[in-house]
Amino acid sequence: MGLVSAILTLPLAPARMVIWVGEVIRDQVEHELYDPTVIRRKLVEVDEAKAAGRIEPEEADRQQRELIGRLLQTRQGG
C-alpha cells in the first residue's frame, strides 16, 4: 500500500514543495523580525544614521519605538 499511495500522491509533490518553501521563508522572516540580536543591531544602525544626519530625528524615534516594541514582544513570549 505504501508504494501505491506514493504513486498516487506524486502529483501533489510540487504543491508540498511550495508549502515547505513558504514555511522556510516565514521562519526566516520571523527570525529577522524578532531575534534580539538583529533588533539590537538595527537600533545601533538607527542611532548612527540619526547622528550622521541621514534620517530625521522623528523618523529615528519612530523606528526605535517599533524596534523596542518588537524586542519587548520577544521577551514576553510573542
N, C-alpha and C positions, 0 to 999 in steps of 0.2 A: 504494500500500500504506500510506502514512503516514496518509491520511485514514481508511481502513478501520480501522487499528489504533487511531487516536484515537477513533473512534466506539465501537469495541468495548471500549475501556478506560475510557470515560467514566463508567460506574457505579462505578469504583474511585476517582474523584476525591475523594469525601468521606473515604475512608479515608486517602488520601495527604495530605489537608489535616490530618487529626487527627495523623498521624505527624509532619508538619512542625511543627505547633504544639507537640507534645511535645518535639521536638528543640530548639526555641527556648527552651522553658521549662527544659529540662535545662541548656542552655548558660548561661542567666541564673543558675540556682541554683549551678552550678559557679563562675561568676564571683563571686557573693556569698560563697561558702564559701572560695575560695582566692585572691582578689585581695588582695595585700599591703596596699594602701591601706585597703581595707574592714576587714581584720583589725586593722590598727594603730588605726583609728578606734574599733573595738569595744573594744580594750584600754584606750584612754583613757576610754571610757564606763564600763567596769567599774571603773577606778581612781576615777573621780569618784563613782560610786554607792557604792563602799566608803567613801570619805572622807566622804560625806554621810550614811552610815548607812542607806542604802536597801536594801543587801544585807549579809548576814553575811560576815565575813572568809573563812570556809570556802567559801562559795559563790563569792565573788570569786576565791579561789585556784583553785577547780575550773574556772571559766570561763577564767581566764588560762592555765591549763595546756592546756586544749582549744584556745584560740586560738593559742598559741605552737606547739602541735603542728601545727596547720594551716599556720602560717607556715613552719615547718621543712619540711613536706611540699612546699610550693610551691617552696622553694629547692632541694630535692633532685630536683625534676622529677616529682613525682607520687608 
